[in-house]
């Protein structure tokens, strides 16, 4: 499933639940989707960084064969938004440490 298909699939699930069982079906569908989302945060807490495409390198627009380290991630993977807040404790700690390291590097002008 592609990321841009997910909202349409979720809307379809909610509409089918509403059509079949009205408010009870809608409530059960929301609870079920919430359980699926939280379990997804536990099992798959990271995603590719969009700016670098998961490579960890930022390519020049003028000379596309040259690159530098991506300043927005460490190695191309970042912690998902939901996993930063509701994920496992070690994932929340990993995100806060990585954010502090990126902020310190930017402050020292050493992030590029």
DAGI-V214917 format. One record per residue. N is the residue number from 1. RES is the residue in three letters. PSI is psi in degrees with one decimal (999 if undefined). Layout:
n=N res=RES psi=PSI
n=N res=RES psi=PSI
This chain:
n=1 res=UNK psi=133.7
n=2 res=UNK psi=155.6
n=3 res=UNK psi=-35.1
n=4 res=UNK psi=-8.7
n=5 res=UNK psi=-19.9
n=6 res=UNK psi=-46.0
n=7 res=UNK psi=-36.8
n=8 res=UNK psi=-37.9
n=9 res=UNK psi=-41.9
n=10 res=UNK psi=-42.2
n=11 res=UNK psi=-41.0
n=12 res=UNK psi=-43.7
n=13 res=UNK psi=-44.2
n=14 res=UNK psi=-39.1
n=15 res=UNK psi=-41.1
n=16 res=UNK psi=-41.2
n=17 res=UNK psi=-41.3
n=18 res=UNK psi=-42.3
n=19 res=UNK psi=-34.6
n=20 res=UNK psi=-44.3
n=21 res=UNK psi=16.4
n=22 res=UNK psi=-129.8
n=23 res=UNK psi=-38.8
n=24 res=UNK psi=-44.4
n=25 res=UNK psi=-40.5
n=26 res=UNK psi=-42.9
n=27 res=UNK psi=-43.2
n=28 res=UNK psi=-37.9
n=29 res=UNK psi=-42.2
n=30 res=UNK psi=-43.0
n=31 res=UNK psi=-44.4
n=32 res=UNK psi=-43.9
n=33 res=UNK psi=-35.1
n=34 res=UNK psi=-41.1
n=35 res=UNK psi=-41.6
n=36 res=UNK psi=-41.8
n=37 res=UNK psi=-46.6
n=38 res=UNK psi=-40.0
n=39 res=UNK psi=-33.4
n=40 res=UNK psi=-37.5
n=41 res=UNK psi=-35.1
n=42 res=UNK psi=-43.4
n=43 res=UNK psi=-30.1
n=44 res=UNK psi=75.2
n=45 res=UNK psi=-10.6
n=46 res=UNK psi=157.7
n=47 res=UNK psi=168.1
n=48 res=UNK psi=143.4
n=49 res=UNK psi=127.1
n=50 res=UNK psi=-39.4
n=51 res=UNK psi=-38.0
n=52 res=UNK psi=-2.1
n=53 res=UNK psi=19.2
n=54 res=UNK psi=6.2
n=55 res=UNK psi=-22.1
n=56 res=UNK psi=6.3
n=57 res=UNK psi=140.5
n=58 res=UNK psi=120.3
n=59 res=UNK psi=147.8
n=60 res=UNK psi=144.3
n=61 res=UNK psi=-27.1
n=62 res=UNK psi=-45.7
n=63 res=UNK psi=92.7
n=64 res=UNK psi=-9.7
n=65 res=UNK psi=-5.7
n=66 res=UNK psi=153.6
n=67 res=UNK psi=165.1
n=68 res=UNK psi=170.6
n=69 res=UNK psi=136.3
n=70 res=UNK psi=129.1
n=71 res=UNK psi=-11.4
n=72 res=UNK psi=-7.6
n=73 res=UNK psi=176.4
n=74 res=UNK psi=93.2
n=75 res=UNK psi=8.4
n=76 res=UNK psi=-12.8
n=77 res=UNK psi=140.0
n=78 res=UNK psi=160.6
n=79 res=UNK psi=133.8
n=80 res=UNK psi=155.6
n=81 res=UNK psi=-48.2
n=82 res=UNK psi=-35.4
n=83 res=UNK psi=-26.2
n=84 res=UNK psi=-31.5
n=85 res=UNK psi=-44.1
n=86 res=UNK psi=8.0
n=87 res=UNK psi=-171.7
n=88 res=UNK psi=154.8
n=89 res=UNK psi=-40.3
n=90 res=UNK psi=-27.6
n=91 res=UNK psi=-41.6
n=92 res=UNK psi=-43.1
n=93 res=UNK psi=-41.4
n=94 res=UNK psi=-43.4
n=95 res=UNK psi=-45.1
n=96 res=UNK psi=-37.1
n=97 res=UNK psi=-41.0
n=98 res=UNK psi=-39.5
n=99 res=UNK psi=-42.0
n=100 res=UNK psi=-39.3
n=101 res=UNK psi=-41.6
n=102 res=UNK psi=-42.3
n=103 res=UNK psi=-41.0
n=104 res=UNK psi=-39.5
n=105 res=UNK psi=-39.0
n=106 res=UNK psi=-39.1
n=107 res=UNK psi=-36.2
n=108 res=UNK psi=2.9
n=109 res=UNK psi=40.9
n=110 res=UNK psi=16.9
n=111 res=UNK psi=-9.3
n=112 res=UNK psi=999
